Amino acid sequence: MWRMNSPASRIGARFSVVPRAVLKRVFSGKRRKAAQPRRILIAHQLLLGDTLMLTPLLARLRRLHPEAEIVMTVSRRQLPLYASRPYGVRAVVYDARDRASLTGLLEQSPFDLALVPGDNRYAMLALALGSRWVVAHAGDRPEWKNRLADELIPVPTEPTALSDMFALLAGEEDGAEYDPRDWPRPESEPFERPQRDYAVLHVGASSPLKLWQSHKWLQVAAGIESKGLEPVLCTGPGEEELIAEIDPDRRYRPYSGALDLVQLWRLLEGARLFVGLDSGPSHLAKLARTPTVTLYGPGSAQLLGPGRFWRGQPYRAVTIADFPCRDQQKLFKREIPWVRRCGRTLKECPSPACMHAIDADAVLAGCQALLL
């Protein structure tokens, strides 16, 4: 059973970082970027999908610094995915609400170089860990967060996949492509898998505004079944009721929040097809090289798709281009003119029209294209 963090632990973890960061910055002397850093930190607290989109960054760092020790913060749930040490990276748990995780992280310091993807507030963590040079993307808000970094990398002025944008923190585009041999799947606990060819339909998402209607999922499952594949329905922990709503008669095999992330990887690895929402499992399917159909409503297929690094991924995006209210231009609080996405809340948008506009036939057409 997971231990719940007390309010004192949460507050203590946050406030113990700030004075450490200030002292390290004040007494670090003249700051210089090492030509060949020996120890590199990637400091963040991203959700699963964004964390997996850091993979091109890991790959580029390893190519540029083949001898360096690379350490990256992850959540407890994400940690087992990195047990095989992809690209030689060592993952360590960090949770800003948990003082114990900070204590463990402090034992890893200092670092010659720290990269901060996403929210620049984690430059404060990098400084607290004695990082001698901190790199982040420019344009975060409020402005004080940018001043924590020693070097700010401009956000691309042309449309770029977020995964490729993250990689720019390590250096310019080098044309590399994902190779599954660089990330061996960690060993997983045994679980019962389908005995014949199957497709995984992952129906859960981090936001209710990304969910798709139940009857359309049933249409897709029936269409896949007609192609000779067994559809299996999958969700993350706490989303079990979604499968009950979609398939009350239990026609299809459910994996209702029962799998950890490594088991999910193994399930995807054996699948002929993956159909999912704009969520972490859709990015996990890239590691498994599973042909993937992803549905985008509030999110941007251009921003969150495979990009250059995963250009060999068998993939189809299903979305309604230029949906009227997919009109926000913010990414991690940065105003970016070419971004078109929606980060509205349920209070602002009680019903996701952008998801409801996606037709089951369009999804099945994407499935058909990948199964040919």
C-alpha positions in Angstrom: 0.0 0.0 0.0 1.3 3.5 -0.9 2.1 5.7 2.0 0.2 9.0 1.9 2.3 12.1 2.3 1.4 14.3 5.2 0.7 18.0 4.6 3.9 18.7 6.6 5.9 16.5 4.3 4.5 18.1 1.2 5.2 21.7 2.5 8.6 20.7 3.9 9.7 19.1 0.6 8.8 22.3 -1.4 10.3 24.8 1.0 13.5 22.9 1.7 14.4 23.2 -2.0 14.3 27.0 -2.2 16.9 27.9 0.5 19.2 25.2 -0.9 18.9 26.5 -4.4 19.6 30.1 -3.3 22.6 29.2 -1.3 24.1 27.0 -4.1 23.5 29.8 -6.6 25.0 32.5 -4.4 28.1 30.6 -3.4 28.8 28.8 -6.7 31.1 31.5 -8.0 31.4 32.2 -11.7 29.2 29.7 -13.5 30.7 28.0 -16.6 29.3 25.4 -18.9 31.5 22.2 -19.0 32.6 21.2 -22.5 32.3 17.5 -21.5 30.0 17.2 -18.5 30.6 14.0 -16.5 27.3 14.1 -14.6 24.0 15.3 -16.2 20.6 15.7 -14.6 17.2 15.9 -16.2 14.9 17.6 -13.7 11.1 17.5 -14.1 7.9 16.2 -12.8 6.0 15.4 -16.0 3.1 13.0 -16.5 3.7 9.7 -18.2 3.1 10.8 -21.8 5.4 13.9 -21.5 8.0 11.8 -19.7 8.1 9.3 -22.6 8.5 12.2 -25.0 11.8 12.9 -23.4 13.2 9.9 -25.1 14.8 11.8 -28.0 16.5 14.0 -25.4 18.0 11.0 -23.7 19.2 9.6 -27.0 20.8 12.9 -28.0 22.5 13.3 -24.7 24.0 9.8 -24.9 25.3 10.4 -28.4 26.9 13.8 -27.4 28.2 12.6 -24.1 28.9 8.8 -24.4 30.8 8.6 -21.1 28.6 10.8 -18.9 26.4 9.6 -16.1 22.9 10.7 -16.8 20.3 10.9 -14.1 16.6 11.7 -14.6 13.8 12.2 -12.1 10.6 10.2 -12.6 7.5 9.3 -10.6 7.2 6.1 -8.6 4.8 4.6 -11.1 7.1 5.4 -14.0 10.3 4.1 -12.4 9.9 0.4 -13.4 9.9 1.4 -17.1 13.5 2.6 -16.7 14.8 -0.5 -14.9 16.7 -1.6 -18.1 18.5 1.8 -18.1 17.6 3.0 -21.6 20.5 5.0 -23.2 22.4 4.2 -20.0 20.1 6.6 -18.0 19.5 6.1 -14.3 16.1 7.1 -13.2 15.4 8.2 -9.6 12.1 9.0 -7.9 11.2 12.6 -7.2 7.9 13.9 -5.9 7.7 17.5 -4.9 5.1 16.5 -2.2 7.4 14.0 -0.6 10.4 15.1 1.5 11.8 11.5 1.5 12.1 11.6 -2.2 14.0 14.9 -2.1 16.3 13.5 0.6 17.2 10.6 -1.7 17.7 12.9 -4.7 20.0 15.2 -2.7 22.4 12.2 -2.3 22.8 12.2 -6.1 24.3 15.8 -6.2 26.2 17.6 -7.6 25.9 17.7 -11.4 27.9 19.4 -14.1 24.9 20.0 -16.3 21.1 20.1 -15.7 18.3 20.2 -18.3 14.8 21.3 -17.3 12.1 20.2 -19.8 8.6 21.8 -19.4 8.1 23.9 -16.3 11.2 26.0 -15.5 10.4 26.0 -11.8 12.4 22.7 -11.7 15.5 24.7 -12.3 15.2 25.5 -8.6 15.5 21.8 -7.9 18.5 21.6 -10.3 20.2 24.4 -8.4 19.5 22.8 -5.0 21.3 19.7 -6.3 24.4 21.7 -7.0 24.0 21.8 -10.8 26.8 24.0 -12.2 25.0 24.9 -15.4 21.2 24.8 -16.0 19.5 24.8 -19.4 15.8 25.3 -20.0 13.5 26.5 -22.8 12.8 30.3 -22.9 9.5 32.0 -22.5 8.1 30.4 -19.3 5.8 32.5 -17.1 6.1 34.1 -14.7 9.5 35.6 -15.8 11.3 34.8 -12.5 11.4 31.1 -13.5 13.5 31.9 -16.6 16.1 33.7 -14.5 16.8 30.5 -12.6 18.5 29.0 -15.8 22.0 29.8 -17.0 21.0 29.2 -20.6 17.6 29.5 -22.3 17.0 27.7 -25.6 14.5 29.4 -27.9 11.2 27.6 -28.6 11.1 26.7 -32.4 9.4 29.2 -34.6 8.0 26.5 -36.9 5.6 23.6 -35.9 7.7 21.0 -34.1 6.7 17.8 -32.2 7.1 18.2 -28.5 9.5 15.2 -28.3 11.8 16.9 -30.8 11.5 20.2 -29.0 12.6 18.6 -25.7 15.6 17.1 -27.5 16.8 20.7 -28.5 17.8 21.2 -24.8 20.7 18.8 -25.6 21.7 20.3 -28.9 20.7 20.8 -32.5 18.7 18.3 -34.5 20.9 15.4 -35.6 18.5 13.3 -37.6 18.5 10.3 -35.2 15.7 7.8 -35.2 14.3 5.6 -32.4 15.9 2.1 -32.3 14.0 -0.3 -30.0 17.4 -2.0 -29.1 18.2 1.2 -27.1 15.4 0.6 -24.7 15.0 -3.1 -23.8 11.6 -3.8 -22.2 12.2 -4.6 -18.5 11.0 -7.9 -17.1 7.4 -7.9 -16.1 5.3 -9.8 -13.6 3.3 -12.6 -15.4 -0.3 -11.9 -16.4 -2.8 -13.6 -18.7 -2.5 -12.5 -22.3 -4.8 -13.2 -25.2 -4.1 -16.5 -27.0 -4.8 -15.3 -30.5 -4.0 -12.1 -32.6 -5.4 -9.1 -30.7 -5.8 -5.3 -30.7 -5.6 -3.2 -27.6 -8.2 -0.4 -27.2 -7.0 1.9 -24.3 -10.1 3.9 -23.4 -8.8 6.0 -20.5 -7.1 9.4 -20.4 -5.7 11.9 -18.0 -8.7 14.3 -18.5 -12.4 13.5 -19.0 -12.3 16.0 -21.8 -10.2 13.5 -23.8 -12.7 10.6 -23.4 -14.6 9.3 -26.4 -18.2 8.1 -26.4 -18.9 4.5 -25.3 -21.0 3.5 -28.3 -18.2 4.5 -30.7 -15.7 2.4 -28.8 -18.1 -0.6 -29.3 -18.3 0.2 -33.0 -14.5 0.1 -33.3 -14.3 -3.1 -31.2 -16.8 -4.8 -33.5 -15.0 -3.6 -36.6 -11.7 -4.9 -35.4 -13.3 -8.2 -34.4 -14.6 -8.5 -38.0 -11.0 -8.4 -39.2 -10.2 -11.5 -37.2 -8.6 -9.8 -34.2 -9.6 -10.1 -30.6 -10.3 -6.6 -29.2 -9.2 -6.1 -25.5 -10.3 -3.1 -23.5 -7.8 -1.4 -21.2 -7.7 1.4 -18.7 -5.4 2.8 -16.1 -5.9 2.5 -12.3 -9.1 4.2 -11.1 -10.8 4.1 -14.5 -12.4 0.7 -14.3 -15.9 2.1 -14.7 -15.1 3.2 -18.2 -14.9 -0.4 -19.4 -18.2 -1.2 -17.6 -19.9 1.7 -19.4 -18.5 0.7 -22.8 -19.0 -3.1 -22.6 -21.7 -3.8 -19.9 -22.3 -7.3 -21.4 -18.5 -8.1 -21.1 -18.2 -9.2 -24.7 -14.5 -8.3 -24.7 -11.6 -9.2 -22.5 -11.0 -6.3 -19.9 -7.8 -5.1 -18.4 -9.4 -2.7 -16.0 -6.5 -0.9 -14.3 -5.0 -4.3 -13.5 -1.6 -3.8 -15.3 1.4 -1.9 -14.2 3.3 0.0 -16.9 5.8 -2.7 -17.7 2.9 -5.3 -18.1 1.1 -2.8 -20.3 4.3 -2.5 -22.5 4.3 -6.3 -22.8 0.6 -6.4 -23.7 1.3 -3.7 -26.4 4.4 -5.5 -27.6 2.3 -8.5 -28.6 -0.6 -6.6 -30.2 -1.2 -6.3 -33.9 -2.8 -2.8 -33.3 -3.2 -0.2 -30.6 -6.1 2.3 -30.6 -6.0 5.0 -27.9 -6.6 8.5 -26.8 -4.0 11.3 -26.5 -2.5 9.9 -23.3 0.5 8.1 -21.9 -0.2 4.6 -23.2 -0.3 6.0 -26.8 3.3 7.1 -26.2 4.2 3.8 -24.6 3.1 2.1 -27.8 6.0 3.9 -29.6 8.5 2.1 -27.4 6.8 -1.2 -28.2 6.7 -0.3 -32.0 3.0 -1.2 -32.0 1.0 0.2 -35.0 -1.0 3.0 -33.4 -4.2 4.9 -34.0 -4.4 7.9 -31.7 -7.5 10.1 -31.3 -6.9 13.8 -30.7 -9.6 16.2 -29.4 -8.2 19.0 -27.2 -4.7 18.0 -28.0 -2.7 18.7 -31.2 -1.7 15.8 -33.4 1.1 18.0 -34.8 2.5 18.8 -31.4 2.0 15.4 -29.7 2.6 13.0 -32.6 5.7 10.9 -33.4 7.8 13.8 -34.8 11.2 13.2 -36.4 12.5 10.8 -33.8 9.7 8.3 -34.2 9.1 8.9 -37.9 9.3 5.1 -38.5 6.4 4.4 -36.2 3.3 2.8 -37.9 0.8 5.5 -36.9 -2.4 7.3 -37.8 -3.8 10.4 -36.2 -7.6 10.8 -36.1 -8.7 14.4 -35.4 -10.9 17.2 -36.7 -8.4 19.6 -38.3 -8.9 23.3 -37.3 -11.6 22.6 -34.7 -12.9 26.1 -33.8 -12.3 26.0 -30.0 -8.9 24.3 -30.3 -7.5 27.8 -30.3 -5.2 28.2 -27.4 -1.5 28.9 -28.0 0.0 28.0 -24.6 2.4 25.2 -24.0 3.8 24.9 -20.4 2.6 28.5 -19.9 4.6 29.7 -23.0 2.8 31.6 -25.7 3.7 29.9 -29.0 2.1 31.3 -32.1 1.9 28.0 -34.1 0.5 25.9 -31.2 -3.2 25.1 -31.5 -4.6 23.2 -28.5 -7.2 23.4 -25.7 -6.5 23.3 -22.0 -9.9 24.2 -20.8 -11.4 22.7 -17.7 -14.7 20.8 -17.2 -16.1 24.0 -15.8 -15.3 25.9 -19.0 -16.2 23.0 -21.3 -18.7 20.5 -19.8 -18.8 18.4 -22.9 -15.9 17.8 -25.3 -17.3 18.6 -28.7 -13.9 18.1 -30.3 -14.0 14.4 -29.2 -17.6 13.9 -30.0 -17.0 15.1 -33.5 -14.6 12.2 -34.2 -16.4 9.5 -36.1 -16.0 5.7 -35.5 -15.6 5.1 -39.3 -12.6 7.5 -39.4 -11.0 5.5 -36.6 -11.7 2.2 -38.3 -10.2 3.6 -41.6 -7.0 4.3 -39.6 -7.1 0.8 -38.2 -7.6 -0.7 -41.7 -4.6 1.3 -43.1 -2.3 -0.1 -40.5 -3.5 -3.7 -40.8 -3.0 -3.9 -44.5 
